[in-house]
Amino acid sequence: MFSKILKYDIYNKSKTEFINYIRGFDKIHIISGNPEVLYNGLYDNSVFEGCTIKNSVIVPDGIGVVIASKIAKSPVKEKIAGIEVMEEIVKFCVEDKKGIYFLGAKQEMLDKCIENLKNKYKGLIISGSHNGYFDTENCEDILDDIRKTGPHVVFVAMGCPRQEKFINKYMNSLPANIYMGLGGSFDVISGKLKRAPKWMIRFGLEWLYRVAKEPFRIKRLGVIPKFLLKVALNKNYKA
């Protein structure tokens, strides 16, 4: 069920199997394991700990991780995009009449994201929301709101490593069952940004589309060859 890549266990089945898998947990932290997150975790203890504790699970979000799994001779079945996992979770929360708390992004984008999801998924229960502009070390008002509203899911879209650190720090003191960091997904769902065409996603070229739309991301691409080199040099790593 898991592929070993460096010090990480990466979920290696299909997206459908993953959604069924996470429904059996009382509390779980889902990490969209792209090369940037995993590489940063090697040098940031708080991120690494959050990725490796027993109630965390990493999905292979990014063609770089799919390639890395092949280098490590423990291939994953498919890329599992975080935004697609999010939508599957939204679907079963609607079916089960369970609430979701949205945390992150600019207020305008957050409001539009929620509006679009409510229009798409009739019956969606929004337990609460807050933009991502706050001090994560001094946010008792937000934590109290999450405790009071009792959501089943907390989606956090504040970018890596801030969202991972927030979840790691507070999830055990909050009532939700599922926690997931989503980076810029709220901006995509709001309509501010668009995902790549399906053919680009199918051929593992979503990264190229994102760089074309947001050129500042090109600096972040440098982590992919660093991550792949690390995997190649440590492909026989055993825990």
Buried (B, 14 or more C-beta within 10 A) or exposed (E): EBBBBBBBBBBBBEBEEBBEBBEEEEEBBBBBBBBBBBBBBBEBEEBBBBBBEEEBBBBBBBBBBBBBBEBBEBBBBBBBBBBBBBBBBBBBBBEEEBBBBBBBBBEEBBBBBBEBBEEEBEEBBBBBBBBBEBEBEEBEEBEEBBBEBBBBBBBBBBBBBBBBBBBBBBBEEBBBBBBBBBBBBBBBBBEBBEBBEEEBBEEBBBBBBBBEEEEEEEEBBEBBEEBBEBBEEBBEBEE
